[in-house]
Amino acid sequence: MTKRTLPPRWGIPMPALPASGARTLRLLQQRHVEPSQILRVMESDEPWAREVLQLAGPFGWGRVRSPEDPTEALAQLGQRRFYQLAWVAAIVPVLREPVPGYGLLEGELWDHSLAVALATREVFLEKGLRPCEEAFTAAMLHDVGKVILGGMLETDPAPGAEMTYEEAELRAAGMDHAEAGAVFLEHWKLPPWLITAVRFHHAPVECSFLIPDLIHLADAVCLSLGVGAGRDGLRHRMCPAVAERWSVSRRSLERIASRTLDTFAAARQVMIDGVRR
């Protein structure tokens, strides 16, 4: 697989992360980082700790409340899922920003990301399988590339009927938002499986990898529901080959969509309750 970097001629800056989030990602780049090191960063920054605890509810998959502190979050989730929570929590602030180039208001990209993550779980449950934690995490971050390219599309002429959004992205930046997101995750040295999932979530037929399939299905479901669709959302269509591989019928998709709306509402409520405490 050929890796590409952001073209220097464009001078596209990486989104700035909050200091504690960036420090956490740098720690997680180390081979033998201990959970206690991550906990110390979280506990030294109260707003950062609140961000983590709000997200811990959805990461807990059905828990009725968020944990009281980062140590409890680690105990509830286990080390692997706790580290994945830390990756997402570090990047979430940029996902909450408005992305005018895609017609996304403040919070809409994050709502879409959370809904797609929950929908990946519902796909597994629909098929009678145990949910995949890595798919949940990758879905949370699948559209981070929109944050990188949004400013360029804002100043570039909007695509008309003769141009797809992917073509507009390529014209503006030399890559689409899936590739831009993968480059961003490479910059922070996140795991290859996560980078691959983000890179191929709109073109899963190009690789034989489970998680891009899941995100592609879940993304299509959430776009059909209008959750964070923006200007480009309704232009994306589900790949027939992916639907066939997973044997998802129209009725299955309707059930997945209905349950996703329910779990999305519940997850948001858990996060709201966590803020109020």
C-alpha positions in Angstrom: 0.0 0.0 0.0 1.5 3.4 -1.0 1.5 6.0 1.7 0.9 9.6 0.7 1.6 12.8 2.6 -0.2 16.1 2.3 1.2 17.9 -0.7 3.7 20.6 0.5 2.5 23.1 -2.2 -0.8 23.4 -0.4 0.7 24.0 3.1 -2.2 22.3 4.8 -1.8 22.6 8.6 -2.7 19.7 10.9 -5.5 20.5 13.3 -4.2 21.7 16.6 -5.1 19.4 19.5 -5.5 20.5 23.2 -2.3 20.2 25.1 -3.3 17.3 27.3 -4.7 15.4 24.4 -1.5 15.9 22.3 0.6 14.9 25.3 -1.5 11.7 25.7 -1.1 10.8 22.1 2.7 11.3 22.3 2.8 9.0 25.4 0.8 6.3 23.5 3.3 6.4 20.8 5.8 4.8 23.2 6.0 1.0 23.1 5.8 0.3 26.8 3.7 3.2 28.1 1.9 2.4 31.4 -1.7 3.2 32.1 -0.6 5.1 35.2 1.2 7.6 32.9 -2.0 8.3 31.0 -4.0 8.6 34.2 -1.5 11.2 35.5 -2.0 13.4 32.4 -5.8 13.1 32.7 -5.9 13.8 36.4 -3.7 16.9 36.0 -6.2 18.5 33.7 -9.7 18.6 34.9 -11.4 19.7 31.6 -9.5 16.9 29.8 -10.6 14.4 32.5 -14.2 15.5 32.0 -13.8 14.9 28.2 -12.6 11.4 28.8 -15.4 10.6 31.3 -18.1 11.8 29.0 -16.8 9.5 26.2 -16.4 6.6 28.5 -20.2 6.1 28.6 -20.5 5.3 24.9 -17.3 3.3 25.1 -18.8 1.3 27.9 -21.5 0.0 25.4 -24.7 0.2 27.3 -23.6 1.4 30.7 -26.2 3.6 32.3 -23.6 6.1 33.6 -20.1 7.4 32.9 -17.4 6.5 35.4 -16.6 8.9 38.3 -12.9 9.3 37.5 -10.3 8.1 35.0 -9.2 5.3 37.3 -12.7 3.9 37.3 -12.8 4.3 33.5 -9.7 2.1 33.2 -11.2 -0.5 35.5 -14.5 -0.6 33.6 -13.0 -0.7 30.1 -9.8 -2.6 30.5 -6.4 -1.3 29.2 -7.0 -1.9 25.4 -10.3 -0.1 25.2 -9.1 2.6 27.6 -6.2 3.4 25.3 -8.6 3.6 22.4 -10.8 5.9 24.4 -7.8 8.1 25.0 -7.0 8.3 21.2 -10.6 9.4 20.5 -10.8 11.9 23.5 -7.6 13.6 22.3 -9.1 14.2 18.8 -12.8 14.8 19.7 -12.4 18.6 20.2 -11.5 19.1 16.5 -14.5 17.0 15.5 -16.9 19.3 17.4 -15.8 22.3 15.4 -17.9 23.6 12.5 -16.7 22.5 9.1 -18.1 25.0 6.6 -16.7 23.4 3.5 -19.0 20.4 4.1 -21.9 22.4 5.4 -21.5 21.1 9.0 -22.4 23.2 11.9 -20.7 23.0 15.3 -21.2 19.5 16.8 -22.7 17.9 13.6 -19.5 16.1 12.6 -19.1 14.7 16.1 -22.8 13.6 16.2 -22.2 11.8 12.9 -19.0 10.1 14.1 -20.7 8.9 17.3 -23.7 7.6 15.4 -21.5 5.7 12.9 -19.6 4.1 15.8 -22.8 2.9 17.4 -24.1 1.7 14.0 -21.1 -0.5 13.6 -22.0 -2.3 16.8 -25.6 -2.7 15.5 -24.3 -4.3 12.3 -22.5 -7.0 14.4 -25.5 -7.5 16.6 -27.8 -7.9 13.6 -25.5 -10.6 12.3 -25.4 -12.4 15.7 -21.7 -11.5 16.2 -19.8 -10.1 19.1 -19.2 -6.3 18.5 -15.7 -5.3 17.5 -14.1 -2.7 19.7 -11.6 -1.6 17.0 -14.4 -0.9 14.6 -16.2 1.3 17.1 -13.0 3.3 17.6 -12.2 3.6 13.9 -15.8 4.8 13.2 -15.4 7.5 15.8 -12.5 8.9 13.8 -13.4 8.0 10.2 -14.2 11.5 9.0 -11.4 13.5 10.8 -10.1 14.3 7.3 -13.0 16.6 6.7 -11.6 18.9 9.4 -8.4 19.1 7.4 -9.9 19.7 4.0 -12.9 21.8 5.1 -11.2 25.1 4.9 -10.0 24.5 1.4 -13.4 23.5 0.2 -14.9 26.6 1.8 -12.9 28.8 -0.5 -13.1 26.5 -3.6 -16.3 26.6 -5.8 -18.8 24.2 -4.4 -19.2 21.1 -6.6 -22.2 21.2 -8.9 -24.2 18.3 -10.4 -21.3 17.6 -12.8 -18.7 17.2 -10.0 -18.8 14.8 -7.0 -17.5 15.9 -3.6 -14.6 13.5 -4.0 -13.7 15.2 -7.2 -13.9 18.6 -5.5 -11.6 17.3 -2.7 -9.1 16.0 -5.2 -9.1 19.3 -7.1 -8.7 21.3 -3.9 -6.1 19.2 -2.1 -5.0 16.4 -4.3 -6.6 13.8 -2.0 -10.1 13.0 -0.6 -11.0 13.3 3.1 -10.5 9.6 3.8 -6.8 9.9 2.7 -6.4 13.2 4.6 -7.7 11.5 7.7 -5.3 8.6 7.3 -2.4 11.1 6.9 -3.5 12.9 10.1 -3.5 9.6 12.1 -0.1 8.6 10.6 1.2 12.0 11.8 0.2 11.0 15.4 1.6 7.4 14.9 -1.7 5.7 15.6 -2.0 2.0 14.8 -1.9 0.7 11.2 -5.3 -1.0 11.5 -6.9 2.3 12.5 -5.2 4.2 9.7 -6.2 1.6 7.1 -9.8 1.7 8.3 -10.0 5.5 7.9 -8.2 5.4 4.5 -10.6 2.9 2.9 -14.0 3.6 4.6 -15.4 5.0 1.3 -13.6 2.3 -0.9 -13.6 -0.9 1.1 -13.5 -3.0 -2.1 -9.9 -2.0 -2.5 -8.7 -4.0 0.5 -9.7 -7.2 2.2 -10.2 -5.7 5.7 -13.1 -6.1 8.0 -13.3 -2.7 9.6 -13.6 -0.5 6.5 -16.6 -2.7 5.4 -18.3 -2.1 8.8 -17.7 1.6 8.7 -18.9 1.8 5.1 -22.2 0.1 6.0 -22.6 2.1 9.2 -21.8 5.4 7.5 -24.4 4.7 4.8 -27.0 4.0 7.4 -26.3 7.2 9.3 -26.2 9.3 6.2 -29.6 7.9 5.2 -30.9 9.0 8.6 -29.5 12.5 8.0 -27.2 12.4 11.1 -24.4 14.9 10.3 -24.9 14.4 6.5 -23.7 17.9 5.5 -23.5 18.9 1.9 -21.8 15.7 0.7 -23.6 13.1 2.7 -26.5 12.2 0.4 -24.1 11.9 -2.5 -22.5 8.8 -1.1 -24.1 5.4 -1.8 -23.5 2.0 -0.2 -21.2 -0.2 -2.2 -23.2 -3.2 -3.4 -20.3 -5.6 -2.9 -20.1 -4.7 0.8 -23.8 -5.2 1.3 -23.5 -8.6 -0.4 -20.5 -9.6 1.6 -22.5 -8.9 4.8 -25.8 -10.2 3.5 -27.7 -7.1 4.6 -31.2 -6.8 3.3 -33.3 -3.7 3.2 -35.2 -5.0 6.2 -31.9 -5.6 8.1 -30.8 -2.0 7.3 -34.0 -0.7 8.6 -33.6 -2.6 11.9 -30.0 -1.4 12.2 -31.1 2.2 11.5 -33.9 2.1 14.1 -31.6 0.6 16.8 -28.9 3.1 16.0 -31.2 6.0 16.6 -32.2 4.6 20.0 -28.6 3.9 21.1 -27.5 7.3 19.8 -30.1 9.1 21.9 -29.2 7.0 24.9 -25.4 7.6 24.5 -25.9 11.3 24.1 -28.0 11.3 27.3 -25.3 9.5 29.2 -22.8 12.1 28.1 -25.1 15.0 29.0 -25.7 13.4 32.4 -21.9 13.1 32.9 -21.5 16.9 32.2 -24.2 17.8 34.7 -22.6 15.8 37.6 
